[in-house]
Amino acid sequence: MAKKYDVVIVGAGPAGFMAARTAGENGLNVALLEKKKDLTVFNRSCAQTLVSATEPYLGKLAVLNSRDHRIALSPDGFSVKYDGPHKNLYAWWFYSPAGHPIKLGLPEEGRKIGDLARLGIVIDKESLFRNFLDDVKAVSVDIFPGINVERVTGSAEGVKVEGSGRTFEGTYCIAADGVNSGISEMLGMNEHRYYWCNLNIVSYYMSGVDVPDPNMIITSSGYREDGRCLFFMAPRPFEGEYNVQLLSIDPRVNLKKAAEYFMKETFTAPWFKNAKTLRTLSYVCSCYDPIEVPFKDNILLIGDSASTQEIENTGAMLCGWKAGNAVAAAVRERNIKLRVQGIQTYLDWWKTAFCEGYDHEAYMKNWILTFVLTSAEKMAFAFGLLDEPLPGNFNPYTAGKIMGAKMATLTPIIAQERPDIWMDLVRLRWPLKEVYAEVTRLSRAISDGPVAPRKRSPSEAGATRDAWVKSLGRFLREKK
């Protein structure tokens, strides 16, 4: 007779590993399923960072204890072993297409202070996975590599997970199968989620790059003939190596040519004069509204599988820890005939900390600025107004808000000198789904395709344009 587990966990990323370790520490019988044959191999594009060390993310601070080789998420009091390399991040700079940076933090000032000033930390995920694998083995987790899950069925009594010719039964299932979650699709959880776009990424590990500073994240934008793209560069934790990413929400963009543009043509080209590509990775992820109640038929979706795009490594580990404890409590409650409340503790936390705690539309604004400012020249003008350094930040939900708040103080200058740019920026006040409408139409979700956004009628569109013109005219008259 096949062994029945207390919980079957699908996916051995930071969320799945942490859920397995936590459930095992609580004495549960745990099966951990992963489609890769080697659980320690990392084979997709990722910046491999921990956010945030100076501003709470999901209410927690990322702490690296280099002395004892631990990563902790304070103040919950749990930690994981990490004996791999790391590098501190002291700033995040956003460059205009002309090469003018908006500076969130000054890396030279951060280095003077040291670890206490780091905004985030770059790690090596393969080292983290090796440490996690040792941890889950130590708490008697049964590990099943090479399992491609094809079907998950659940009820109030239990769950059956099938894949690669094998069947696993459990009281609960934790789906930690990532941002393109197959289990979410199988359960029909995506049917009522708004689909925004696909985010397409190509990543290069490189050496010999002559960067402005080795302890900061760099972001820039490209206006290409085939569409708009983003450039993202972070240091690798290995000396002299960098992770260079090209990203686009426009499916028409050729990311290989975009890489050539940044490495050979624009202001970043001198950085790559002596660069050597060590490895190339890619990734495509579908962006949806978050799942507000990620639980159905004893199956709990955690981490990226229920978030808008990615919940970051910090958030993934936190989700795994919360989910492992919640399932452990639920199993215990079932066994001693108490009313089962354990799962609800996770759902309440998820709703409060993520769905209500963060505006997922603010996150989606990270990808859309080049569609609002419609030319490289316009972005160069707007960015060029910001010369003073802004507070250091490495939180994807607040970095944009810091820049936006500063830009708002410059509205009088923009409206007076460049009313065309002011008119563009007003589009950020539109319902964001309307700003995304063209991208959403062009994109195709990895699953069944996008949900069509609501189209404004001609009268609605005309009324919006009229309101802009009247508002601008009123503003300019008041300035005279």
N, C-alpha and C positions, 0 to 999 in steps of 0.2 A: 504493500500500500504506500502510495506517495506521501511524503512528509507534508503536513500542513503547517504553514508558518503563521506566526502572529501578524507579520507584515511582509509583503513583497514590495521591494523598492526598485523602480525602473529608472536607470540612469545613474552613472557614477561620475558626475561632475561635483563641484563643491556642495551643491544642495543635497544630492543623493548620498554622497559619502558621509556628510555630516548627519543626515537623518539616520543612516545605517549605524553609524558609530553611537549616536545618542540612544537609539532604540536598543542596541546591543548592550550598552551600559546599564540600561533599565531592566535587563534580563530577558528581553523578548527573543523569540526565535525569528531570525531575520534572513531573508534571501535578498541579495543585491544582484540585479541583472544589468548587464551592460553590453551594448552591441559591439564595441571594440573587443578584440581578442586580448589586447594588452591594456589594462585599465590605467596604466601610468603614462601612456602616449597621449600627447595633445596635438590635434591635427586640424584645427580651424583657426581662423583669424580672431585675435583677441588682444587687447592692450595689456592684459595680465596685471592689472593694478588693483590696489585696495583703496577704496574711498570710504570715509574721509577721516583724516587724522586730526583735523582742527575744528570741524563742524560736524555735529551729529548727523548721521545718515541712518534713517529708520530708527532714530533715537539712540544710536550707538556710535562710539568712536573706535576706529581701527587702531590697534596698538600692536607694534612689533617689539617683542622682547628679544633683542639680539643676543643678550647674555645667555638666556636659557632656551633659545630657539623655539619661541612660541609666538603665535598670532592670537591676540585676544580681542574680543569685542566688548568693550567696557560700556556700561557697568553691569552687564549680566553675569560676569564672573566665569564664563567658560572660555576655553582656549583650545587651540589645535597645535600640534607640533609642526614646525617649519624649520628645517635645517638647510634650506637652499639659499642662494644668493639673493640680494635685494639692492635696490637703489632708492634714495629719497627723492621725492618731488617737492620742490619749493615754489613753483610758479606754474601758471597756465597762461600762455600768450596766444592771442588771436590776431593773426596777421590779415591785413587787407590784401587784395590781389596786387597792389602796388608795393607791398612790403612794409607797411606801417603797422606796428603792433599795438593792440590794446593789452595792457599788462596787468594781469591778475597776480600780483605778487612779484617780488624781486628775488631771483635765486641767490644772488650774492649776499643779500641780507639774511636769507634763510640759512645759508651755510655758516655764517658767523654764529648763529644761535645753535645750530645742530638739530638733532632729532626732534626736539620739542617744536621746531618751526615747520617740520615737514607737513605738507598738505595731504599727501598720499604716498603710497609705497608701490614700487614695481617689484613683482615677484616672478618666479619661474613656476608655472603651473605643473609642470612635470615633476618637479621636486615636491610640490604640495601633494600631488596625487600619490607619490611614493610613500610619503608620510601618512596620508589617509589610509592607504592600503594596509600598512602595518597596524594602524589603529583598529581598523574594522576586523582584521584577523584576530587581534588580541581580545576582542569581545565576542568571539565565536560566530561572527556573521558568515553565512554560507555565500560564496561568491561564484557567480556564473557568468563568465565572459563569453562573448560571441553569440549573445542571444538578441536576435532582432524581433522585438515584440510585434506581433501581428494582430492580436485580438485581446481585449480586456473586457470581461463581463463581471458585473457585480450585483449584489443584492444586499438586503439587510443582514443576511446570514454570513456572507463571505464573498470572496473575490477569486476569479480564475484568470490567470495571465498565461497566454499561449504565444509561443514563438520559437522559430528554428527547430520545430519538431518536438518541443518539450512543453509540458504544462506545469504551472506552479499555482498552488492554492494557498490562500491566506485569509485571515479575518479582515485585514485591511490591505490596501495598495496605496503606496505613495508614488505619484507620478512626478519624477524629477527629470523628465526627458527633454528639457530644453525649450528654447523659444519657438521652435517649429514643432511643438508637441504633437506626436501622433496620437497619444492617448486623449488629449483634449479634442482632437478631431473625431476619434472613434466614439466618444461619449456625446457628441453633438454639442459640445460646449462652445464651439466657435460660431454656431448658427446665428446667435443673437449679439455677437460682438461686432462692433464697427471695425472694418478693415481700413487701415490708412494707406499702407504701401508696403513694398518690399525694400529693405535696406540691403544694398549690394556692396560687398567689401572685398578688396584684394589687399593682402598684407605681405610686406617684404621684410625679412630679417636682413640687416645690412651692417657691414663694417666699413670703416674708412670715411664716415660721414662727418663733415666739418660743421657741427651745429653751433648756433649762437651760445648755447649753454647746455651742459650735460645733465642738469637736474630739473628740467621742466618739460611740460607738455606743449607742443606747438600745433596750432590749428590754423588752416587757411582755406580759401575758397577759389575755385576755378570756374570761369565762364567759357566753356568750350563750345565749338560749333555743334556738337552732338548733345549738349546739355550741360547742366551745372553739376559740379562735384565738390567734394570736400577732401582736404589733405589733413592728415593727423599723424603726428610723430611723437613717439615716446621713447625714452631710453629703455634698453633691455637691462636686466640685472647683471649681465655679463659685460665686463669692461670693454668699451669701444664698440658695443653693438647697439643698434637702434631698430625699433619697430616702426616701419613706415606704412601707413594705411591710406588707401584711396577709397572713398565711400560715395555712394550716390543713391538717392531715392528715385532717380530718373532711369528707367530701364533702357533708355536709348544710349546711355553713356558707355563708351568703351573705356573701361577702367585701366587697361594696359596702356592705351594712348594717353590717358590722364596722368598716369605715372610718368610717362616720358615727358609730358609737358612740365611737370613740377621738377623733374630731375635734369632737364636739358634746356628749358626755355625761359621760365619765369624767374622771379627774384630768388627763388630757392635753388636754382641750378648750380651756383657755385658751391653749395654745401655738398653736392654729390660728385664733384670732379674726380675724386679718388675712391668713390664708393664701390663696394663689391656686394652683390646679392648672395646671401648665404642660404636662404630658404624662401619659398613662396607659398602662401596659404590663401584660402578664400572662404567666403561665407555669404549666405543669403538668409536673411531672417524677415519674417512677416511681422508687421507692426499692427496690433489690434488695441482696442480698449481693453483694460484689465478685466479679468473675471472676478466679479465682486464676491461670489460665493463659490469657491473652487472645490466643491465637494459634491459627489454624487455616487450613490450605490456603494458606499464604503470605499470610494476611491478619492484620495486627496491630492489635488494638483498643487505643486509648490514651485517657488522660484520663478525662473523664466517662463515656465509652461503656463503661468497664469498672469504674467505681467504684460506691460505694454510692448516693450522690446527686450531689454535686458535689465535685470535687477542688480547687476554688478556682483562681483565676487563676494563682497561684504554682505550684500543682501541675500545672496544664495546660501551662504553658510548660516546666516541668521535664520532663514526660512527652514533649513534642514534641522537646525537645533530645536526650533519651536515645534516643527512637525513631529520629530522623533519623540519629544516629550509628550505632545498631545496624543499621539497614537498609543504610547506606553500607558498613559493615564486611562484612555478609553478601553484598552485591553484589560487592564486591571479592574476597572469598573464593571465590565461585562462578566469577568470571571467570578467576582464576588457579589453579583446580582444587584449592583447599584445602578441608579439611573446614569446612563452614559452621557458625560458632559465634556470629556477630554477633547474631542474634535472641535467642539464649539469654542474652546479657548483659542485654538489656532485661527478659526474663522473670524472671531472678534478682533484678534490682534491684526490680522491681514486687512480687514476692513478699515480699522482705525489708523494703523501705522502706514499703510500703503495707499489704499483706494481713497481714503479721506485725507490722509496726511500729505499726499503729493498730488499735484495737478498734472495728470498725464498729458494734457494738452500743452502745458508749459514745457514738458519734456520734448514733445513732438516739434516744438518751435526750434529746437536745436538744428533740425535738418532743413528748415524752410526759408532761411533768411535770403538765400540767393534767388529765390522765387519772388521775394518781396522787393528787394533792391534789384532792379532788373538789368543792371549792367555793372561791370567791374569798376567803371569810373564813378558811379554813384556810391558804391560801397567804399571806394577809396576816399571819397570826400567825407562820408559820414565817419569812418574810422579815423580819418586825419584830424578830426576835431577833438579826439581824446588823446591827450598827451600825458596827463598825470597818471601814475600808477594807481590801480584800484586795489582793494583788499584782496589778498591771496585767497584762492578758493579752488577746490577740486571736488565739486559736487554737481553732477549733471542737472540737478533740479534747481539749483540756485545761481550757478555761474552766469547763465544767461540773464537772470533777473538783475544781477549786479550791474552788468553792462547796460541792460535796458533802462534801469533807473537812472544811470548816469546820462545815457543818451536823451532821456526825457527832459533833463535840465537844459539840453542844448536845442530843444525844439524851436525856441524863438529865432535862433541863428539859422537853423535849417529852413524854417518857413520863410524867413526874410530873404536869404541868399539863394536857396534852392527849393522853391515851392514844388518842383517836380519830385524831389526826393521826399519832401514832407508828404506829398500825396501817396507815394509808394509806402511809406512807413505807416500811414493810417490803415493800410490793409491788415496790419497786425491786430487791429481792433475788430476786424471781421470775425464771424464765426470761423474757427480755424479749419473746419472741414471744407468750407468754401475756398479757402486759400489753397488747400490740398487737392481740390477737385480734379484738376488736370492730371496730377501725379497719380491719384487714386485710379482714375480712368485708365491710365497707361499701364499701371502695374497689374500684376496677376499674382494672387496669393499662391503659396506653395500648395495649399489644399484645393479648395473649390473655386477660388476667384474672389474678387472684391465685392463688397456690398456697395451698390451705387449710392453716391452721396445725393442728398436732396438738392435739386437744381433750383436756383432762384428764378422766378418768373422775370420777363423783361421789365415789368413795372417795378418789381422789387429792386432789380439791378439799377434801373434809372433813378429810383428814389435814393439809393445809396450814393450814387455818383453826385446827385444834386446836393445831398447833404454835405459831402466833402467840399464841393465848390463853395457853398455858402459859408461853411466853417472857415475855409482858408481865406475867403474874402473878408469875413468879419475880423479874423485875426490880423490881417495885413492893414485894414483900416484903423484898428486900435493901435497899431505900432506907429502910425504916421503922426 
